[in-house]
């Protein structure tokens, strides 16, 4: 009877995981999706605790308490701007758990293990270990503990490929000779090194793709854990995680017009090629808050383009307030969301939803790009590379070919920016020098607060 209860709990958990993932595809059902996944995880844990192999619960309960004490503050206190770092750390701990389970299973088997199971264990600890250090390096780059620029040296790709090939060779050896414990632990050590060397040459602009890819690796490691220990829910959940992470990485790479090979080996963020256009001799046009407010108050259509600058300033509530004032003056406000705006997929959607911006005002790039031509004002808040026209016309630019928002086609453009510092790609933005563009310099939150005050006075 207990075994039936366990499998029923696992089946229900798996269904809830699938439903949760499906619900996360739409903003209006995303909250429900998170709740479904959370209930599924509770059922998975409950089913696991029913296993007869468990002879004492003190360490398990202690782990649940410690995890809860750490997890609740992480969920409530970590700001949205630091969410990519938090996700990277979560991947690290998940991969570490999978790696440790694999090591314990290997030690318990004492070499008496069949080839198929040994293959699953080896795959589990290999991808788990490289995900641990890879995720930690991604966290370090996003948190500025490690240089966010690509760290490269001559022959780096050859070294990385050689390391990975050697690790795969050790995996094949341990599958054929399970008693070779030294080979098993050497493989784990090399996997840790691969995780570091894999992420070091990748620039900060590509970190969202890297985190998504590491999420896929962590899912594969978890699925392999399920095969190794005979746990159905781990197999299903890991496969879901691995497949969804991989597909998300593909979609994000497509949004940047980049291939996986280019992301992993291209060192995006390196010094810009000399063939890129220069803005030397060009000047930007500054605007006062009063003049910007006047344009916004009497515009028929305003398209707001949020970026990482808005996230850093936590200015989403001021954006919502300004939009309400524009609508009171008879204008229409739409929000243009680029797939890789911010530092993770859906970053802008989550921030704007937090400020109660209606879901039907958020438009994906393909839906909004044709609207810019009839927009009276495009209001860019802290976005940079995703609105740079060089992506369409400058073949010497590192972002050439990347799909962008057609902000330069609006009748008037107002850019809120702290300074003229370049974005992640490390290049000047041609949009800022466009004759139709006006720059309102300063902290985004402070600038929006001034705009709100000025529009109220009109």
C-alpha positions as CSV (number, residue, x, y, z in Angstrom):
1,X,0.0,0.0,0.0
2,X,2.8,2.4,0.9
3,X,4.4,1.9,-2.5
4,X,1.1,2.7,-4.2
5,X,0.9,5.9,-2.2
6,X,4.5,6.9,-3.1
7,X,3.9,6.3,-6.8
8,X,0.5,8.2,-6.7
9,X,2.2,11.2,-5.0
10,X,5.0,11.1,-7.7
11,X,2.4,10.9,-10.5
12,X,0.4,13.8,-9.1
13,X,3.6,15.8,-8.6
14,X,4.7,15.2,-12.2
15,X,1.3,16.3,-13.5
16,X,1.4,19.5,-11.4
17,X,5.0,20.2,-12.7
18,X,3.8,19.9,-16.3
19,X,0.7,22.1,-15.6
20,X,2.9,24.6,-13.8
21,X,5.3,24.8,-16.7
22,X,2.4,25.3,-19.1
23,X,0.9,28.0,-16.9
24,X,4.2,29.9,-16.8
25,X,3.9,30.5,-20.6
26,X,1.3,33.3,-20.0
27,X,1.7,36.3,-17.6
28,X,-1.9,36.1,-16.5
29,X,-1.5,32.4,-15.4
30,X,2.1,32.6,-14.2
31,X,1.2,33.0,-10.5
32,X,-1.0,29.9,-10.7
33,X,1.8,28.0,-12.4
34,X,4.2,28.8,-9.5
35,X,1.5,27.6,-7.1
36,X,1.0,24.4,-9.0
37,X,4.7,23.6,-9.1
38,X,5.0,24.4,-5.4
39,X,2.2,21.9,-4.5
40,X,3.8,19.4,-6.8
41,X,7.1,19.7,-5.0
42,X,5.3,19.2,-1.6
43,X,3.8,16.0,-2.9
44,X,7.1,14.8,-4.3
45,X,8.8,15.4,-0.9
46,X,5.9,13.7,0.9
47,X,6.1,10.7,-1.3
48,X,9.9,10.4,-0.8
49,X,9.5,10.6,3.0
50,X,7.3,7.5,2.8
51,X,10.1,5.3,1.5
52,X,10.9,2.3,3.8
53,X,14.6,2.8,3.3
54,X,14.5,5.8,5.6
55,X,15.3,4.6,9.1
56,X,15.6,8.0,10.8
57,X,14.2,11.4,10.1
58,X,16.3,13.8,12.2
59,X,18.8,14.8,9.5
60,X,16.0,15.1,6.9
61,X,13.9,17.3,9.2
62,X,16.9,19.4,10.0
63,X,17.7,19.8,6.3
64,X,14.1,20.9,5.6
65,X,14.2,23.4,8.4
66,X,17.5,24.9,7.3
67,X,16.4,25.0,3.7
68,X,13.1,26.8,4.7
69,X,15.0,29.3,6.9
70,X,17.3,30.2,4.0
71,X,14.7,30.0,1.2
72,X,12.0,32.3,2.7
73,X,14.3,35.3,3.1
74,X,15.8,34.7,-0.4
75,X,12.3,34.8,-1.8
76,X,11.2,37.9,0.0
77,X,14.4,40.0,0.4
78,X,16.3,39.5,-2.8
79,X,15.5,42.4,-5.1
80,X,14.3,41.8,-8.7
81,X,17.5,43.3,-10.0
82,X,19.4,40.5,-8.3
83,X,17.1,37.7,-9.4
84,X,19.4,36.4,-12.1
85,X,22.2,35.9,-9.4
86,X,19.7,34.2,-7.1
87,X,18.7,31.8,-9.9
88,X,22.3,31.0,-10.6
89,X,22.9,30.2,-7.0
90,X,19.8,28.0,-6.9
91,X,21.1,26.1,-9.9
92,X,24.4,25.7,-8.0
93,X,22.8,24.2,-5.0
94,X,20.5,21.9,-7.0
95,X,23.5,20.6,-9.0
96,X,25.5,20.2,-5.8
97,X,22.7,18.0,-4.4
98,X,22.6,15.9,-7.5
99,X,26.4,15.5,-7.4
100,X,26.5,14.5,-3.8
101,X,23.7,12.0,-4.3
102,X,25.7,10.4,-7.1
103,X,28.9,10.2,-5.0
104,X,27.0,8.6,-2.1
105,X,25.3,6.1,-4.4
106,X,28.7,5.2,-5.8
107,X,30.3,4.8,-2.4
108,X,27.3,2.7,-1.2
109,X,27.6,0.4,-4.2
110,X,31.3,-0.2,-3.4
111,X,32.0,-0.9,-7.1
112,X,29.3,-3.6,-7.4
113,X,27.3,-1.7,-9.9
114,X,26.1,-2.6,-13.4
115,X,27.2,-0.7,-16.5
116,X,23.9,1.0,-17.2
117,X,23.5,2.3,-13.7
118,X,27.2,3.4,-13.6
119,X,26.6,5.3,-16.8
120,X,23.7,7.2,-15.2
121,X,25.7,7.9,-12.1
122,X,28.7,9.1,-14.1
123,X,26.6,11.3,-16.3
124,X,24.9,12.7,-13.2
125,X,28.1,13.7,-11.3
126,X,29.8,15.0,-14.5
127,X,27.0,17.4,-15.4
128,X,26.2,18.2,-11.8
129,X,29.8,19.1,-11.0
130,X,30.4,21.4,-14.0
131,X,27.0,23.0,-13.3
132,X,28.1,23.7,-9.7
133,X,31.2,25.7,-10.6
134,X,29.6,27.1,-13.8
135,X,26.7,28.5,-11.9
136,X,28.9,30.0,-9.2
137,X,31.0,31.7,-11.9
138,X,27.8,33.1,-13.5
139,X,26.7,34.4,-10.1
140,X,30.2,36.0,-9.7
141,X,30.0,37.7,-13.0
142,X,26.5,39.1,-12.4
143,X,27.4,40.2,-8.9
144,X,30.7,41.8,-10.1
145,X,32.7,39.5,-7.9
146,X,34.4,38.3,-11.1
147,X,35.0,40.5,-14.2
148,X,31.9,40.5,-16.3
149,X,34.0,40.9,-19.4
150,X,35.2,37.7,-21.2
151,X,38.4,36.4,-19.7
152,X,40.3,34.8,-22.5
153,X,43.7,33.5,-23.4
154,X,45.3,32.0,-26.6
155,X,44.1,28.5,-27.3
156,X,41.4,28.6,-24.7
157,X,38.7,26.8,-26.7
158,X,41.2,24.0,-27.5
159,X,42.0,23.7,-23.9
160,X,38.3,23.5,-22.9
161,X,37.5,21.0,-25.6
162,X,40.5,18.8,-24.5
163,X,39.4,18.9,-20.9
164,X,35.9,17.9,-21.9
165,X,37.1,15.1,-24.1
166,X,39.3,13.8,-21.3
167,X,36.4,13.9,-18.9
168,X,34.2,11.9,-21.3
169,X,37.1,9.4,-21.6
170,X,37.1,9.0,-17.9
171,X,33.4,8.5,-17.9
172,X,33.7,5.7,-20.4
173,X,36.5,4.2,-18.4
174,X,34.5,4.2,-15.1
175,X,31.5,2.7,-16.9
176,X,33.6,-0.2,-18.0
177,X,35.6,-0.5,-14.7
178,X,33.3,0.6,-11.8
179,X,36.0,-0.3,-9.2
180,X,38.3,2.4,-10.5
181,X,37.4,4.9,-7.7
182,X,40.4,7.2,-8.5
183,X,39.1,7.6,-12.0
184,X,35.6,8.5,-10.7
185,X,36.9,11.2,-8.4
186,X,39.3,12.5,-11.0
187,X,36.4,12.9,-13.4
188,X,34.5,14.9,-10.8
189,X,37.5,17.2,-10.3
190,X,37.9,17.8,-14.0
191,X,34.2,18.6,-14.3
192,X,34.6,21.3,-11.6
193,X,37.4,22.8,-13.6
194,X,35.3,22.6,-16.8
195,X,32.5,24.6,-15.2
196,X,34.9,27.5,-14.4
197,X,36.7,27.4,-17.7
198,X,33.4,27.2,-19.6
199,X,32.0,30.4,-18.1
200,X,35.1,32.6,-17.8
201,X,35.3,33.5,-21.6
202,X,31.6,34.5,-21.7
203,X,30.7,38.1,-21.3
204,X,28.0,39.6,-19.1
205,X,25.6,40.2,-22.0
206,X,25.3,36.4,-22.5
207,X,24.8,35.5,-18.9
208,X,21.0,35.0,-19.3
209,X,21.7,32.4,-22.0
210,X,24.4,30.8,-19.9
211,X,22.1,30.6,-16.8
212,X,19.4,29.0,-18.9
213,X,21.9,26.5,-20.3
214,X,23.2,25.7,-16.8
215,X,19.5,25.2,-15.8
216,X,19.3,22.6,-18.6
217,X,22.4,20.9,-17.3
218,X,21.1,20.8,-13.8
219,X,17.9,19.2,-15.1
220,X,19.8,16.6,-17.0
221,X,21.9,15.8,-13.9
222,X,18.7,15.4,-11.8
223,X,17.1,13.2,-14.5
224,X,20.2,11.0,-14.4
225,X,19.9,10.9,-10.6
226,X,16.4,9.5,-11.0
227,X,17.6,6.7,-13.3
228,X,20.4,5.9,-10.9
229,X,18.3,5.6,-7.8
230,X,15.0,4.5,-9.5
231,X,13.0,7.7,-8.7
232,X,10.3,8.4,-11.3
233,X,9.6,12.0,-10.2
234,X,13.2,12.9,-10.5
235,X,13.4,11.5,-14.0
236,X,10.3,13.4,-15.1
237,X,11.1,16.7,-13.4
238,X,14.7,16.6,-14.5
239,X,13.7,15.9,-18.1
240,X,11.2,18.8,-18.0
241,X,13.9,21.1,-16.6
242,X,16.5,20.0,-19.0
243,X,14.3,20.3,-22.1
244,X,12.7,23.6,-21.1
245,X,16.1,25.1,-20.2
246,X,17.6,24.1,-23.6
247,X,14.6,25.4,-25.6
248,X,14.8,28.7,-23.7
249,X,18.5,29.0,-24.4
250,X,17.7,28.4,-28.1
251,X,15.0,31.1,-28.1
252,X,17.2,33.6,-26.3
253,X,20.1,33.0,-28.7
254,X,17.7,33.5,-31.6
255,X,16.6,36.8,-30.1
256,X,20.2,37.9,-30.1
257,X,20.9,36.4,-33.6
258,X,23.6,34.3,-32.0
259,X,24.3,30.5,-32.2
260,X,25.2,28.4,-29.2
261,X,28.7,28.1,-30.5
262,X,29.0,31.8,-30.7
263,X,27.7,32.3,-27.2
264,X,29.9,29.6,-25.7
265,X,33.1,30.4,-27.7
266,X,32.5,33.9,-29.2
267,X,33.5,35.9,-26.2
268,X,30.7,38.5,-26.7
269,X,31.8,41.7,-24.8
270,X,35.4,41.6,-26.0
271,X,37.0,44.8,-27.3
272,X,35.0,46.1,-30.2
273,X,36.4,45.5,-33.7
274,X,37.9,48.6,-35.4
275,X,35.3,48.2,-38.2
276,X,32.5,49.3,-35.9
277,X,31.2,52.8,-36.6
278,X,32.5,55.8,-34.6
279,X,30.3,58.5,-33.1
280,X,33.2,60.9,-32.9
281,X,32.1,64.4,-33.7
282,X,28.4,63.7,-33.1
283,X,26.5,65.3,-30.2
284,X,23.6,64.4,-28.1
285,X,20.7,66.7,-27.4
286,X,19.7,67.1,-23.7
287,X,16.2,67.8,-22.7
288,X,14.7,69.2,-19.5
289,X,12.0,67.4,-17.5
290,X,9.6,70.2,-18.2
291,X,9.9,69.9,-22.0
292,X,9.8,66.1,-21.9
293,X,6.7,66.2,-19.8
294,X,5.0,68.5,-22.3
295,X,5.7,66.1,-25.1
296,X,4.4,63.1,-23.2
297,X,1.3,64.8,-21.9
298,X,0.0,65.7,-25.4
299,X,1.2,62.6,-27.3
300,X,-1.5,60.4,-28.8
301,X,0.6,57.3,-28.6
302,X,3.6,56.7,-26.3
303,X,5.6,53.5,-26.5
304,X,7.5,52.8,-23.3
305,X,10.7,50.7,-23.8
306,X,11.9,49.5,-20.4
307,X,15.5,48.1,-19.9
308,X,17.9,47.1,-17.2
309,X,18.3,50.8,-16.1
310,X,14.7,50.7,-15.0
311,X,15.2,47.5,-13.1
312,X,18.3,48.9,-11.3
313,X,16.5,52.0,-10.3
314,X,13.3,50.1,-9.3
315,X,11.4,52.7,-11.2
316,X,8.5,50.5,-12.4
317,X,5.9,52.1,-10.1
318,X,6.8,55.6,-11.4
319,X,6.5,54.3,-15.0
320,X,3.0,53.1,-14.2
321,X,2.1,56.4,-12.6
322,X,3.4,58.4,-15.5
323,X,1.4,56.2,-17.9
324,X,-1.8,56.8,-16.0
325,X,-1.3,60.5,-16.2
326,X,-0.7,60.3,-20.0
327,X,-3.9,58.3,-20.4
328,X,-5.8,60.9,-18.4
329,X,-4.6,63.5,-20.9
330,X,-6.1,61.3,-23.7
331,X,-3.0,59.5,-24.8
332,X,-2.4,55.8,-25.3
333,X,0.5,54.0,-23.7
334,X,2.0,50.7,-24.8
335,X,5.0,48.8,-23.5
336,X,7.6,47.3,-25.9
337,X,9.4,44.2,-24.4
338,X,12.5,42.9,-26.0
339,X,13.2,39.1,-25.4
340,X,16.6,39.8,-23.8
341,X,15.8,43.1,-22.1
342,X,17.3,43.1,-18.5
343,X,19.2,40.1,-17.3
344,X,16.8,37.2,-17.6
345,X,13.8,36.3,-19.8
346,X,10.6,38.0,-18.7
347,X,12.6,40.4,-16.4
348,X,10.6,43.5,-17.6
349,X,7.3,41.6,-17.6
350,X,7.7,40.7,-14.0
351,X,8.7,44.2,-12.9
352,X,5.8,45.9,-14.7
353,X,3.4,43.3,-13.4
354,X,4.6,44.1,-9.9
355,X,3.6,47.7,-10.6
356,X,0.1,46.5,-11.8
357,X,0.7,47.4,-15.4
358,X,-2.1,45.5,-17.3
359,X,-0.9,42.4,-19.2
360,X,-2.6,43.5,-22.4
361,X,-0.4,46.6,-22.6
362,X,2.8,44.5,-22.8
363,X,3.8,43.7,-26.4
364,X,6.5,41.4,-27.6
365,X,9.0,42.8,-30.2
366,X,7.2,41.3,-33.2
367,X,3.9,42.7,-32.1
368,X,5.1,46.3,-31.3
369,X,7.7,47.0,-34.0
370,X,5.2,48.2,-36.6
371,X,3.7,50.6,-34.0
372,X,6.7,52.8,-33.6
373,X,6.1,54.5,-36.9
374,X,2.9,56.0,-35.6
375,X,4.2,56.6,-32.1
376,X,4.4,60.3,-31.1
377,X,7.0,59.5,-28.4
378,X,9.1,56.5,-27.7
379,X,10.2,56.6,-24.1
380,X,13.3,54.6,-23.5
381,X,14.1,53.9,-19.9
382,X,17.6,52.4,-19.3
383,X,17.6,50.2,-22.5
384,X,20.7,50.2,-24.6
385,X,21.8,47.5,-27.0
386,X,18.2,46.3,-27.8
387,X,17.4,49.7,-29.3
388,X,20.7,50.3,-31.1
389,X,20.1,50.8,-34.9
390,X,23.7,49.6,-35.5
391,X,22.3,46.1,-35.2
392,X,20.5,46.6,-38.6
393,X,23.1,48.6,-40.5
394,X,26.7,48.3,-39.1
395,X,28.3,45.0,-40.2
396,X,31.3,45.9,-38.1
397,X,29.2,46.0,-34.9
398,X,29.3,43.0,-32.5
399,X,25.5,43.2,-32.3
400,X,25.0,43.2,-36.1
401,X,22.0,41.0,-37.0
402,X,20.5,41.1,-33.6
403,X,16.7,41.8,-33.8
404,X,16.0,45.2,-32.1
405,X,13.1,47.4,-31.2
406,X,12.4,49.9,-34.0
407,X,12.6,52.9,-31.6
408,X,14.4,55.0,-34.2
409,X,11.3,55.0,-36.4
410,X,9.2,56.9,-33.8
411,X,8.4,60.6,-34.4
412,X,10.2,61.6,-31.3
413,X,12.4,59.7,-28.8
414,X,13.1,60.5,-25.2
415,X,15.9,58.5,-23.5
416,X,16.2,58.3,-19.7
417,X,19.8,57.3,-18.9
418,X,22.2,57.8,-16.1
419,X,25.2,58.5,-18.3
420,X,26.6,57.8,-21.8
421,X,28.2,54.6,-20.8
422,X,27.8,51.8,-23.3
423,X,25.7,48.7,-22.7
424,X,26.9,45.1,-22.3
425,X,28.1,45.0,-25.9
426,X,30.5,47.8,-25.1
427,X,29.6,50.0,-28.1
428,X,28.2,53.4,-28.6
429,X,24.4,53.6,-29.3
430,X,23.7,55.4,-32.6
431,X,20.1,56.1,-31.4
432,X,21.4,58.6,-28.8
433,X,22.8,60.7,-31.6
434,X,19.7,60.6,-33.7
435,X,18.3,64.2,-34.4
436,X,14.9,63.0,-33.1
437,X,16.4,61.8,-29.8
438,X,16.5,63.8,-26.6
439,X,18.4,62.7,-23.5
440,X,17.1,63.2,-20.0
441,X,20.1,62.3,-17.8
442,X,20.0,61.1,-14.2
443,X,18.7,58.2,-12.1
444,X,15.7,56.7,-13.9
445,X,13.5,56.8,-10.7
446,X,14.3,60.4,-10.0
447,X,13.8,61.5,-13.6
448,X,10.4,59.7,-13.8
449,X,9.4,61.3,-10.5
450,X,10.2,64.7,-12.0
451,X,8.2,63.8,-15.1
452,X,5.2,62.7,-13.1
453,X,5.3,66.0,-11.1
454,X,5.5,68.1,-14.3
455,X,2.7,66.3,-16.1
456,X,0.5,66.7,-13.1
457,X,1.1,70.5,-13.3
458,X,-0.1,70.6,-16.9
